[in-house]
Amino acid sequence: MDKSDGCCQTDTRLSPSRKVIHETAARKDVAPTDLPPLHRVIDPDALDALFDPTVNAARMDGTTTFEYAGYDVTVHADGYVEVTLEE
């Protein structure tokens, strides 16, 4: 998978839910505030908790995919967020 296509390089300190918003806004070329609320499609707190580090280590495996604002969004455990047009 080419991680340069469909992803922007946002601040790595952002939570997964914030990355989704920023990546999607960048792909649509709009301000993040112009997007619909993320909570209409996924619980932002649950998304963040899914990829929180465990007691012993950071999570390095796993993904979740959902539709948001006309895009397919895949969040990877390593922090990469892929935003592609819905098919």
QUIGIHU-V569184 format. One record per pair of residues at least 4 apart in sequence whose C-alpha atoms are under 6 Angstrom apart, sorted by sequence separation. I is the first residue (numbers start at 1). J is the second residue. D is the distance in Angstrom with one decimal. If there is no record, write none. Layout:
I_J_D / I_J_D
This chain:
14_18_5.9 / 19_23_5.8 / 20_24_5.9 / 25_29_5.7 / 39_43_5.1 / 53_57_5.8 / 54_58_5.9 / 67_71_5.6 / 76_80_5.2 / 14_19_5.9 / 25_30_5.1 / 53_58_4.1 / 67_72_4.6 / 25_31_5.8 / 53_59_5.4 / 66_72_5.8 / 67_73_5.9 / 75_81_4.6 / 25_32_5.1 / 66_73_5.4 / 74_81_5.8 / 65_73_5.5 / 74_82_5.1 / 65_74_4.2 / 73_82_5.6 / 22_32_6.0 / 64_74_5.6 / 73_83_4.7 / 64_75_5.4 / 72_83_5.8 / 63_75_5.4 / 72_84_5.3 / 63_76_4.4 / 71_84_5.4 / 72_85_6.0 / 71_85_4.4 / 72_86_5.2 / 8_23_5.9 / 62_77_5.4 / 71_86_4.7 / 61_77_5.4 / 70_86_5.9 / 60_77_5.2 / 59_77_5.8 / 60_78_5.3 / 51_77_5.7 / 17_44_5.4 / 16_48_5.5 / 7_82_5.1 / 6_82_5.5 / 7_83_6.0 / 6_83_5.0 / 6_84_5.4
